[in-house]
Amino acid sequence: MADILAITGGHVVPVVGDSIDGGTVIAVDGVITDVGADIDIPDGARIIDARGSWVLPGFVEAHGHLGVHEDGEGWSGNDTNEMTDPNGARFRALDGIDIEEVGFRDALRGGVTTAVIKPGSGNPIGGRTVAIKTWGGRTVDEQVLRADVSVKSALGENPKRVYGEKKQTPSTRLGVAAVLREAFVGARTYAEKRAAAASKGEPFDRDLTHETLAAVLDGDLAWDQHCHRHDDIATAIRLAEEFGYRLVVNHGTEGHKIAD
């Protein structure tokens, strides 16, 4: 027997179209099937009286660390940054997510039903991001909406601090940019050799780091660039124009200083 839910009487804001005062939302087995002002409520439906409330679509957290940086778990639940290699393109946030982390429950209570989970900003190149639902699975794999969304990268204070404390490259903004350039040049060369091998039917050794960055250069993955200062934003744009990838500025605190 179908599980039917009717949310009635609220100020409904649909994904598309005008808001509906005193609207009704019908969901069958967890899937919204109807939204409107004058809707017949199916027999046997559970009814939630939303009069005086707003009924909104689930929010999307576009930049989060749910499940990889667990609340109250200390080092055992902190899988945000693999700070052992400045080029972590081969790393995937998906492999570090614990869906039992309390942050997921907090997010859902706040109306966040979808989140893009990203590695942190300790590395110049942090790794692949993933889009997931914030509820409903026994494992994270059952909550995945898109396994590969983008690649997280960081400019500015965080990577230069992390590796500067280790007395290794990159310890400056110059070094961070150089790491990114070298990584993309290497990925471009890798892609050319891979294509040449394929054209000759020859075997080719895969490299997960180069393959990830080649996917960025091909436009299959976006480039999520963590940056705050205006000079770091300018560097992000400079690099994107140099290599031709799809840039998404994350944070952009001083973006107003260089806005057109």
C-alpha positions as CSV (number, residue, x, y, z in Angstrom):
1,M,0.0,0.0,0.0
2,A,1.4,3.4,-1.0
3,D,2.5,5.8,1.7
4,I,0.7,9.1,0.9
5,L,1.5,12.4,2.6
6,A,-0.4,15.6,2.2
7,I,1.0,18.9,3.4
8,T,-1.9,21.4,3.4
9,G,-2.6,25.1,4.0
10,G,1.0,26.4,3.9
11,H,2.6,29.1,1.9
12,V,4.2,26.8,-0.8
13,V,7.2,27.9,-2.7
14,P,7.7,25.4,-5.7
15,V,11.0,24.9,-7.5
16,V,9.5,26.5,-10.6
17,G,6.6,29.1,-10.7
18,D,5.0,31.5,-8.3
19,S,4.4,30.8,-4.7
20,I,1.0,29.4,-3.6
21,D,-0.7,30.8,-0.5
22,G,-2.7,28.0,1.2
23,G,-1.2,25.4,-1.2
24,T,-1.0,21.7,-0.9
25,V,1.8,19.3,-1.6
26,I,1.2,15.6,-2.2
27,A,4.0,13.0,-1.9
28,V,3.6,9.3,-2.6
29,D,6.2,7.0,-1.2
30,G,8.5,9.9,-0.6
31,V,8.1,11.4,-4.1
32,I,6.3,14.7,-4.7
33,T,3.5,14.0,-7.2
34,D,1.4,17.2,-7.1
35,V,1.6,20.8,-5.9
36,G,-1.1,23.4,-6.2
37,A,-3.9,25.4,-4.6
38,D,-6.9,23.2,-5.3
39,I,-5.8,19.6,-5.0
40,D,-8.0,16.7,-4.0
41,I,-6.4,14.8,-1.1
42,P,-6.2,11.1,-1.7
43,D,-8.1,8.8,0.7
44,G,-5.9,7.5,3.5
45,A,-3.3,10.2,3.2
46,R,-1.4,11.4,6.3
47,I,-2.1,15.1,6.6
48,I,0.2,17.8,8.0
49,D,-1.5,21.1,8.6
50,A,1.0,23.7,7.6
51,R,-1.2,26.8,8.0
52,G,1.0,29.7,9.2
53,S,4.2,28.0,7.8
54,W,6.2,28.1,4.7
55,V,6.7,24.9,2.6
56,L,10.0,25.1,0.7
57,P,12.0,22.7,-1.5
58,G,15.0,21.1,0.1
59,F,18.0,23.3,0.3
60,V,21.3,22.4,-1.4
61,E,24.6,22.9,0.5
62,A,27.0,23.6,-2.4
63,H,30.2,23.5,-0.3
64,G,30.3,21.3,2.8
65,H,32.4,18.8,4.7
66,L,29.6,16.7,6.3
67,G,30.8,13.3,7.2
68,V,34.5,13.9,6.4
69,H,34.9,16.3,9.4
70,E,32.7,14.7,12.1
71,D,31.5,16.7,15.0
72,G,33.0,15.7,18.3
73,E,35.0,12.8,17.0
74,G,38.5,14.3,17.1
75,W,41.2,12.9,14.9
76,S,39.4,9.6,14.3
77,G,36.6,11.4,12.5
78,N,38.6,14.0,10.7
79,D,39.2,12.9,7.1
80,T,39.0,16.3,5.5
81,N,42.5,16.8,4.3
82,E,45.1,14.2,3.2
83,M,48.0,16.6,3.8
84,T,50.8,14.3,2.7
85,D,50.8,15.3,-1.0
86,P,50.2,18.8,-2.4
87,N,48.6,17.2,-5.5
88,G,45.7,15.1,-4.1
89,A,43.7,15.0,-7.3
90,R,43.3,11.2,-6.9
91,F,41.7,11.5,-3.5
92,R,37.9,11.3,-3.3
93,A,35.7,12.8,-0.6
94,L,33.3,9.9,-1.1
95,D,35.8,7.5,0.4
96,G,35.8,9.4,3.8
97,I,32.1,10.1,4.4
98,D,30.4,8.7,7.5
99,I,26.7,9.2,7.1
100,E,26.1,8.5,10.8
101,E,27.8,11.8,11.6
102,V,25.5,14.1,13.7
103,G,26.0,16.9,11.2
104,F,23.8,15.1,8.7
105,R,20.9,15.2,11.2
106,D,21.5,18.8,11.9
107,A,21.5,19.6,8.2
108,L,18.3,17.8,7.6
109,R,16.6,19.5,10.5
110,G,17.6,22.8,8.9
111,G,16.1,21.8,5.6
112,V,19.2,20.8,3.7
113,T,18.4,17.7,1.7
114,T,21.4,17.7,-0.7
115,A,25.0,18.5,-0.1
116,V,28.2,18.6,-2.2
117,I,30.9,17.2,0.0
118,K,34.4,18.4,-0.6
119,P,37.9,17.7,0.7
120,G,39.3,20.5,2.7
121,S,41.7,23.3,1.7
122,G,44.9,22.1,3.2
123,N,46.3,20.9,-0.2
124,P,46.6,23.0,-3.4
125,I,44.6,20.1,-5.0
126,G,42.4,18.4,-2.5
127,G,40.5,15.8,-4.6
128,R,37.2,14.9,-6.1
129,T,33.9,16.1,-4.6
130,V,30.6,14.2,-4.5
131,A,26.9,15.2,-4.4
132,I,24.7,13.2,-2.0
133,K,21.4,13.2,-0.2
134,T,21.6,14.0,3.5
135,W,19.3,11.1,4.4
136,G,18.0,7.7,3.5
137,G,20.9,5.3,3.0
138,R,22.4,2.5,4.9
139,T,25.8,3.5,3.4
140,V,26.9,6.7,1.7
141,D,26.7,4.9,-1.7
142,E,22.9,4.7,-1.3
143,Q,22.8,8.5,-0.9
144,V,25.0,9.4,-3.9
145,L,23.3,11.6,-6.5
146,R,26.5,12.2,-8.5
147,A,29.8,10.5,-7.7
148,D,32.0,13.0,-9.4
149,V,31.0,16.7,-9.4
150,S,34.3,18.7,-9.4
151,V,37.8,18.9,-8.0
152,K,38.6,20.9,-4.9
153,S,41.6,23.2,-5.0
154,A,42.9,25.8,-2.7
155,L,44.9,29.0,-3.1
156,G,46.2,31.3,-0.4
157,E,46.7,30.9,3.3
158,N,45.8,27.3,4.0
159,P,48.1,25.3,1.6
160,K,51.0,27.7,2.1
161,R,50.6,27.3,5.9
162,V,50.3,23.5,5.9
163,Y,53.4,22.9,3.7
164,G,55.3,25.9,4.9
165,E,55.3,24.4,8.4
166,K,56.7,21.2,6.8
167,K,59.5,23.3,5.2
168,Q,58.5,22.0,1.7
169,T,56.9,23.3,-1.5
170,P,54.5,25.1,-1.6
171,S,55.3,27.5,1.2
172,T,54.3,30.6,-0.7
173,R,51.6,31.7,-3.1
174,L,54.2,31.4,-5.8
175,G,54.7,27.8,-4.9
176,V,50.9,27.0,-4.7
177,A,50.4,28.4,-8.2
178,A,53.4,26.5,-9.5
179,V,52.0,23.2,-8.1
180,L,48.8,23.8,-10.0
181,R,50.6,24.7,-13.3
182,E,52.9,21.6,-13.1
183,A,49.9,19.4,-12.3
184,F,47.9,20.6,-15.4
185,V,50.9,20.5,-17.7
186,G,51.5,16.9,-16.6
187,A,47.8,16.0,-17.1
188,R,47.8,17.5,-20.6
189,T,50.9,15.5,-21.5
190,Y,49.4,12.4,-20.0
191,A,46.2,12.9,-22.1
192,E,48.2,13.3,-25.3
193,K,50.1,10.1,-24.6
194,R,46.9,8.2,-23.7
195,A,45.3,9.3,-26.9
196,A,48.3,8.3,-29.0
197,A,48.4,4.9,-27.3
198,A,44.7,4.4,-28.0
199,S,45.1,5.3,-31.6
200,K,47.8,2.6,-32.0
201,G,46.0,0.0,-29.9
202,E,48.9,0.0,-27.5
203,P,48.6,-0.6,-23.7
204,F,48.8,2.4,-21.4
205,D,49.5,2.7,-17.7
206,R,46.8,4.6,-15.9
207,D,47.5,7.3,-13.4
208,L,44.6,8.3,-11.2
209,T,46.0,11.8,-10.5
210,H,46.6,12.6,-14.1
211,E,43.2,11.1,-15.1
212,T,41.3,13.3,-12.7
213,L,43.0,16.5,-13.9
214,A,42.6,15.4,-17.6
215,A,38.9,15.2,-16.9
216,V,39.0,18.8,-15.6
217,L,40.8,19.9,-18.8
218,D,38.2,18.0,-20.9
219,G,35.3,19.8,-19.1
220,D,33.9,16.7,-17.5
221,L,34.7,18.0,-14.0
222,A,34.4,21.6,-12.7
223,W,37.3,23.2,-10.8
224,D,36.2,24.4,-7.3
225,Q,38.7,27.0,-6.3
226,H,38.9,27.9,-2.6
227,C,40.2,31.5,-2.4
228,H,39.4,34.6,-0.3
229,R,41.8,37.4,-1.1
230,H,41.4,39.4,-4.3
231,D,44.9,38.5,-5.5
232,D,44.1,34.8,-5.0
233,I,40.9,35.2,-7.0
234,A,42.9,36.9,-9.7
235,T,45.3,34.0,-9.7
236,A,42.4,31.6,-10.0
237,I,41.1,33.4,-13.0
238,R,44.6,33.6,-14.6
239,L,45.1,29.8,-14.2
240,A,41.6,29.0,-15.6
241,E,42.2,31.1,-18.6
242,E,45.7,29.6,-19.1
243,F,44.4,26.0,-19.1
244,G,40.8,26.5,-20.2
245,Y,38.9,24.7,-17.5
246,R,35.5,25.5,-15.9
247,L,36.3,27.6,-12.8
248,V,34.0,27.9,-9.8
249,V,35.2,30.4,-7.2
250,N,34.4,29.2,-3.7
251,H,34.2,31.8,-0.9
252,G,35.4,34.8,-2.9
253,T,35.5,37.0,0.1
254,E,37.1,39.9,-1.6
255,G,35.5,39.3,-5.0
256,H,33.9,42.7,-4.8
257,K,37.3,44.4,-5.2
258,I,37.8,43.0,-8.7
259,A,34.2,42.7,-9.9
260,D,33.5,44.1,-13.4
